[in-house]
Structure formats: C-alpha cells, structure tokens
Amino acid sequence: MTAAGVDGCKAGWVAVIRPAPDAAPEAVVHASFSELLANLPDDAVIAVDMPIGLPEFSARGGRGPEVLVRPLLGQRQSSVFSIPARAAVYADTAPFTNLEAWYAGHTKASAVARGLSDPPRGVSIQAYGIFSKIREIDALLIERPELRTQVIESHPEVAFWRLNNEQAMALPKKVKGRINPPGMEERRELLQRRGYDASFLQARPPRGAGDDDFLDACAMLLIAERHQRRETQSFPSPPGRDAHGIPIAIWV
C-alpha cells in the first residue's frame, strides 16, 4: 500500500512516496495538494507537515496538539507554531501581488486572531506564511470527508523525536532563517539509520523544493508508514474535532 510524506515548499508540495514497503522511495513536487492526491492511489496514506483542523477560538499556546508536543522538543519547540482561529486563517484569501499587500493581510489576520484568542494574540509571520496551504488542505477535507482518515497531520521535529527514540534533535535545522548544515546532517544520519539510502538523502531535491523541505518530507513518509502499521500515537489522544468534524491531532 502506498505511503507518502509531504511538506509545503516554494513550488507547492514536495512528496516522498513509497509505493510498497520494499520499494525505493521517489521524490516529486506538485503545484497543488489536489494534484498530488490525483497522482496517488485512492488508498494511499499521507502524512503532511501542515496543521489540519482549525479551532473557532484559540487558547494559550494554540490548538491542543501544539501545547502537548512542545515540551517533548526542548530547544526545538519554537518550530511548533501556534495556529489561530479559523476566521483568522480565512481573514484574507486574496493572492498577494506585492509586499505591501502581504503585510496588510498579516495585519488583518492578526486583528481577527486577537479578537478570537485568550489571551489576545496576533499571528506570527511564520504561521501566516503557511495560511494559504492550510486553507488548501482544509477545503479538501471539508469537501471530501473520506480523506480525513487518509491524510494525517504530523510535524517534522516531533517525527524526528519519535524516530530518535523519543529524543529531540540536538541541533537546529535552520539558524536565523538559513540552513544549518550540521543540523541537516544530524537528520540525514537519523533517516539513514531508519532505512533510507545515503545517496537518496544526499540527492538534489526536486526543483522548487528546498533541502530542508525534502528531509522533512522524508520524515513524514516514515510516519505515514508507521500509521499504516497502526504504530502511531496522536497528540491529543483521542484527536479532537473542529466545527466541521475534521480531526485535530499531530500523529507520530
């Protein structure tokens, strides 16, 4: 049965796909999540590094999953963004034509988020940067409820924690927004211990995906395969549900 690990990237979505447990993985980039789904079997299990399930109101620390997994990650916990209320994620859905429009959209989303959170909290630039991708998956899961057991949310640093015998990565993947080579190598070595060929991990990612996006998708694939084997744990357990019935949980 096909498994796929997916992460957002500059060109859309980078996926690392294994069509069978003993098959070699392949990496591809698709412009949209629906395009990615169309190129996978109907029974494929997909673990994606993207928040799934949106709250109507945000408490301290974001959704329940973020609050639960941060303590596991030590110095890596800043990689887990707080996701605000659904209305903030949908506050501005227009395409951004320039930097001024980007900042105006961020200001609008933050204003909505502050009105729907306790304590009042705006939106981080990092979280705002993925809002369009959150909406893309959210719309699919509202339209196609059957996908809700097929597409699961995970998180790379929590996945690495799980794959590293429940020990957080010692080194950051990025420092001040730039790739940190020692941190990347630490993750490659872990992924190799978990079955990947070194040549695959060292290969250039598909065009439109960064090295970090690619390694995160590699980790997501291992979580998708764990989920196929019914070995994953959800945070929280059992998962919560949003107003549309979409599960809210990080799986690893």
C-alpha positions as CSV (number, residue, x, y, z in Angstrom):
1,M,0.0,0.0,0.0
2,T,1.4,3.4,-1.0
3,A,2.6,5.8,1.7
4,A,3.6,9.4,1.1
5,G,5.3,12.1,3.3
6,V,4.5,15.6,2.3
7,D,5.8,19.1,3.1
8,G,5.0,22.5,1.7
9,C,7.6,24.1,-0.5
10,K,8.2,27.1,-2.7
11,A,6.7,25.4,-5.7
12,G,3.8,23.9,-3.9
13,W,4.2,20.5,-2.2
14,V,7.1,18.1,-2.1
15,A,6.2,14.5,-1.6
16,V,8.4,11.4,-0.8
17,I,6.4,8.4,-2.0
18,R,6.9,4.7,-1.5
19,P,4.5,2.5,-3.5
20,A,5.2,-0.6,-1.4
21,P,7.1,-1.3,1.8
22,D,10.1,-2.8,0.0
23,A,10.2,-0.3,-2.9
24,A,12.6,2.5,-3.3
25,P,11.2,6.0,-2.5
26,E,10.8,8.7,-5.0
27,A,10.6,12.5,-4.6
28,V,8.2,14.7,-6.6
29,V,6.8,18.2,-6.5
30,H,3.2,19.1,-7.3
31,A,1.8,22.6,-7.6
32,S,-1.3,21.8,-5.5
33,F,-2.4,19.2,-2.9
34,S,-5.3,18.1,-5.1
35,E,-2.8,17.4,-7.9
36,L,-0.7,15.3,-5.5
37,L,-3.8,13.3,-4.4
38,A,-4.8,12.7,-8.1
39,N,-1.4,11.1,-8.7
40,L,-1.7,8.7,-5.7
41,P,-3.8,5.6,-5.3
42,D,-7.1,6.1,-3.5
43,D,-5.9,4.1,-0.5
44,A,-2.6,5.9,0.0
45,V,-1.8,7.1,3.5
46,I,-0.4,10.6,3.5
47,A,1.4,12.3,6.4
48,V,1.7,16.0,5.9
49,D,3.6,18.8,7.7
50,M,0.7,21.1,7.8
51,P,-1.9,21.9,10.5
52,I,-5.2,20.1,9.9
53,G,-8.4,21.1,11.8
54,L,-8.9,24.7,12.8
55,P,-10.3,26.0,16.1
56,E,-13.1,28.6,16.4
57,F,-11.3,30.1,19.3
58,S,-7.6,29.9,20.3
59,A,-6.4,29.4,23.9
60,R,-2.9,30.0,25.2
61,G,-0.3,28.1,23.1
62,G,-2.6,27.5,20.1
63,R,-4.5,24.3,19.4
64,G,-4.3,21.3,21.8
65,P,-1.6,19.5,19.7
66,E,0.9,22.3,19.8
67,V,0.6,22.6,23.5
68,L,1.1,18.9,24.0
69,V,4.1,18.3,21.7
70,R,6.2,21.4,22.6
71,P,7.5,20.0,25.9
72,L,8.9,17.0,24.0
73,L,11.2,19.1,21.9
74,G,13.4,21.0,24.3
75,Q,15.3,23.7,22.4
76,R,13.5,22.7,19.2
77,Q,10.0,23.6,20.5
78,S,10.0,27.0,18.7
79,S,9.5,25.1,15.5
80,V,5.9,24.4,16.5
81,F,3.8,27.4,15.5
82,S,0.6,28.4,17.2
83,I,-2.4,28.2,14.8
84,P,-5.1,30.8,15.4
85,A,-8.9,30.6,15.0
86,R,-10.3,29.6,11.6
87,A,-11.6,33.1,11.0
88,A,-8.1,34.5,11.2
89,V,-6.8,31.9,8.7
90,Y,-9.5,32.9,6.3
91,A,-9.3,36.6,7.0
92,D,-7.6,37.5,3.8
93,T,-7.7,35.0,0.9
94,A,-6.7,37.3,-1.9
95,P,-3.4,36.5,-3.8
96,F,-0.5,38.7,-2.8
97,T,0.8,40.8,-5.6
98,N,3.4,42.8,-3.6
99,L,5.0,43.0,-0.2
100,E,2.6,45.8,0.9
101,A,-0.4,43.5,0.3
102,W,1.4,40.7,2.3
103,Y,1.8,42.9,5.3
104,A,-1.7,44.3,5.0
105,G,-3.0,40.7,5.0
106,H,-0.9,39.8,8.0
107,T,-2.2,42.9,9.9
108,K,-5.9,41.9,9.1
109,A,-5.4,38.3,10.1
110,S,-3.7,39.3,13.4
111,A,-6.6,41.7,14.2
112,V,-9.1,38.8,13.8
113,A,-6.9,36.4,15.7
114,R,-6.6,38.8,18.7
115,G,-10.4,39.0,18.9
116,L,-10.7,35.2,19.0
117,S,-8.0,34.3,21.4
118,D,-7.4,34.4,25.2
119,P,-5.1,35.9,26.0
120,P,-5.4,38.1,22.8
121,R,-2.6,37.1,20.4
122,G,-1.8,38.1,16.8
123,V,-0.3,35.8,14.1
124,S,3.4,35.1,13.8
125,I,4.9,35.8,10.4
126,Q,5.9,32.1,10.2
127,A,2.4,30.9,10.7
128,Y,0.9,33.5,8.4
129,G,3.3,32.3,5.6
130,I,1.5,28.9,5.5
131,F,-2.1,30.1,5.7
132,S,-2.7,29.5,2.0
133,K,-1.6,25.9,2.3
134,I,-3.6,25.4,5.5
135,R,-6.7,26.6,3.6
136,E,-5.9,24.3,0.6
137,I,-6.0,21.2,2.7
138,D,-8.8,22.4,4.9
139,A,-11.0,23.0,1.8
140,L,-10.3,19.5,0.5
141,L,-11.1,17.8,3.9
142,I,-14.4,19.8,4.1
143,E,-15.4,18.8,0.6
144,R,-14.1,15.2,0.8
145,P,-14.7,13.8,4.3
146,E,-13.3,10.4,3.2
147,L,-9.8,11.9,3.1
148,R,-9.9,12.6,6.9
149,T,-8.6,9.1,7.7
150,Q,-6.2,9.0,4.7
151,V,-4.5,12.4,5.2
152,I,-3.0,12.9,8.7
153,E,-1.1,15.8,10.2
154,S,2.4,15.3,11.6
155,H,5.3,17.6,12.4
156,P,8.9,17.1,11.3
157,E,10.6,17.8,14.7
158,V,8.1,15.7,16.6
159,A,8.6,13.0,13.9
160,F,12.4,13.2,14.4
161,W,11.8,13.0,18.2
162,R,9.9,9.8,17.7
163,L,12.4,8.3,15.2
164,N,15.3,9.2,17.5
165,N,13.9,7.1,20.3
166,E,12.0,10.0,21.8
167,Q,14.9,12.3,22.0
168,A,14.8,15.8,20.4
169,M,17.3,16.7,17.8
170,A,20.4,18.3,19.3
171,L,21.0,20.8,16.6
172,P,18.6,23.2,14.8
173,K,17.8,22.7,11.1
174,K,18.0,26.4,10.5
175,V,19.7,29.3,12.2
176,K,18.3,32.8,11.6
177,G,16.4,31.5,8.6
178,R,19.3,29.9,6.9
179,I,20.1,26.2,6.6
180,N,22.3,24.9,9.3
181,P,24.5,22.2,7.7
182,P,25.3,20.3,11.0
183,G,21.6,20.1,11.9
184,M,20.8,18.8,8.4
185,E,23.5,16.2,8.6
186,E,22.2,15.1,12.0
187,R,18.8,14.5,10.5
188,R,20.2,12.7,7.4
189,E,22.1,10.3,9.7
190,L,18.9,9.5,11.6
191,L,16.9,9.0,8.4
192,Q,19.7,6.7,7.1
193,R,19.6,4.7,10.3
194,R,15.8,4.4,9.7
195,G,16.3,2.8,6.3
196,Y,17.0,5.5,3.7
197,D,19.9,5.1,1.4
198,A,22.5,7.8,1.9
199,S,22.5,8.5,-1.9
200,F,18.8,9.3,-1.8
201,L,19.2,11.7,1.2
202,Q,22.1,13.5,-0.4
203,A,20.5,13.9,-3.8
204,R,19.3,17.3,-5.0
205,P,15.6,17.8,-4.1
206,P,13.1,18.2,-7.0
207,R,13.0,21.6,-8.4
208,G,11.1,24.0,-6.3
209,A,11.8,22.3,-3.0
210,G,14.5,23.1,-0.5
211,D,16.8,20.6,1.1
212,D,15.0,21.1,4.4
213,D,11.6,20.6,2.8
214,F,12.9,17.4,1.3
215,L,14.3,16.0,4.6
216,D,11.0,16.9,6.3
217,A,9.0,15.0,3.7
218,C,11.3,12.0,4.2
219,A,10.5,12.0,7.9
220,M,6.8,12.4,7.1
221,L,6.9,9.3,4.9
222,L,8.2,7.2,7.8
223,I,5.3,8.5,9.9
224,A,2.8,7.6,7.2
225,E,4.2,4.1,7.1
226,R,4.0,3.9,10.9
227,H,0.4,4.9,10.6
228,Q,-0.3,2.1,8.1
229,R,1.1,-0.3,10.6
230,R,-1.1,1.2,13.4
231,E,2.0,2.2,15.3
232,T,1.4,6.0,15.5
233,Q,0.3,7.9,18.6
234,S,-1.8,11.1,18.4
235,F,-1.4,14.2,20.4
236,P,-4.0,14.5,21.9
237,S,-5.4,11.0,22.2
238,P,-8.1,10.6,21.0
239,P,-7.9,13.5,18.5
240,G,-10.1,16.5,18.9
241,R,-12.6,17.7,16.2
242,D,-13.1,21.1,14.7
243,A,-16.5,22.6,13.8
244,H,-16.5,20.6,10.5
245,G,-15.7,17.3,12.2
246,I,-12.1,17.3,10.9
247,P,-9.7,15.6,13.4
248,I,-7.2,17.9,15.2
249,A,-4.1,16.0,16.2
250,I,-0.4,15.6,15.5
251,W,0.5,12.0,14.7
252,V,3.9,10.4,15.2
